[in-house]
Amino acid sequence: MEKGHSLNYNIAMNYDKYLELQTRLEWFYDFHPEFFNDISSEQKKLLQDTFLYDAPDEHYPESLRNFYDKNIDNQPTLQNDMLLAVDALYKAAGAGSLFDYDKFHTDIINS
């Protein structure tokens, strides 16, 4: 994982923020899959396993909300790692840092 940026573990990702990020990752994967090759294999696997952007239909959960509630909600360390991996993807894509977006921080803190 990328070192040097650590989130405050008191900041939790909510389901709405998860869906927003999942939609962005699906867009990246559909239109610029090459960017995923520019992040570590560990981060790529984490994004695949948690945001499911490239999951085959037969492995996609019946309820994304249930998947989130069971596997991601109330797991601040996992959420931190997920956000750092999304940040690495943003940087690889030349989009700056996920953490540079004031709206992102405001949305996370206010959720």
MISEPA-173552 format. One record per residue (C-alpha): x, y, z. Coordinates in steps of 0.02 Angstrom, whole numbers, padded with zeros to 5 digits, always signed. Layout:
BEGIN
XYZ ...
This chain:
BEGIN
+00000+00000+00000 +00052+00178-00028 +00129+00254+00126 +00130+00434+00178 -00056+00474+00187 -00158+00408+00328 -00339+00443+00360 -00410+00477+00530 -00493+00312+00577 -00636+00413+00651 -00689+00453+00473 -00802+00315+00411 -00861+00281+00235 -01049+00269+00223 -01149+00171+00096 -01186+00323-00013 -01000+00368-00026 -00962+00185-00064 -01088+00187-00208 -01016+00350-00275 -00840+00278-00275 -00899+00113-00348 -00980+00208-00493 -00819+00303-00523 -00716+00144-00521 -00835+00060-00644 -00813+00211-00759 -00623+00202-00743 -00627+00016-00777 -00743+00032-00928 -00652+00177-01010 -00474+00171-00943 -00432-00003-00879 -00247+00031-00908 -00242+00143-00753 -00272-00009-00643 -00106-00077-00705 -00020+00076-00631 -00064+00038-00450 +00004-00101-00343 -00066-00275-00368 -00119-00273-00184 -00219-00113-00210 -00293-00177-00373 -00353-00337-00287 -00424-00237-00141 -00523-00128-00262 -00585-00279-00358 -00636-00371-00199 -00724-00224-00119 -00795-00118-00260 -00833-00266-00375 -00812-00160-00532 -00756-00309-00636 -00851-00450-00552 -00936-00569-00672 -01125-00567-00662 -01132-00739-00583 -01019-00680-00439 -01101-00510-00414 -01199-00504-00250 -01387-00505-00257 -01388-00351-00145 -01245-00227-00150 -01311-00150+00011 -01300-00318+00100 -01124-00343+00030 -01073-00173+00098 -01156-00201+00267 -01077-00372+00289 -00902-00340+00220 -00861-00154+00232 -00971-00061+00356 -00893-00035+00528 -00719-00086+00468 -00618+00076+00476 -00450-00004+00434 -00522-00085+00277 -00609+00076+00229 -00445+00171+00252 -00354+00048+00139 -00494+00059+00010 -00484+00250+00007 -00295+00246-00009 -00311+00126-00156 -00440+00239-00240 -00321+00385-00210 -00179+00288-00293 -00292+00256-00444 -00337+00440-00456 -00153+00485-00454 -00112+00353-00585 -00249+00426-00695 -00178+00601-00676 -00333+00659-00582 -00238+00719-00429 -00275+00651-00258 -00444+00593-00198 -00405+00689-00039 -00381+00853-00134 -00566+00864-00168 -00643+00970-00030 -00815+00899-00069 -00748+00723-00035 -00685+00769+00138 -00840+00869+00179 -00953+00726+00123 -00856+00596+00222 -00847+00700+00381 -01030+00749+00374 -01092+00572+00343 
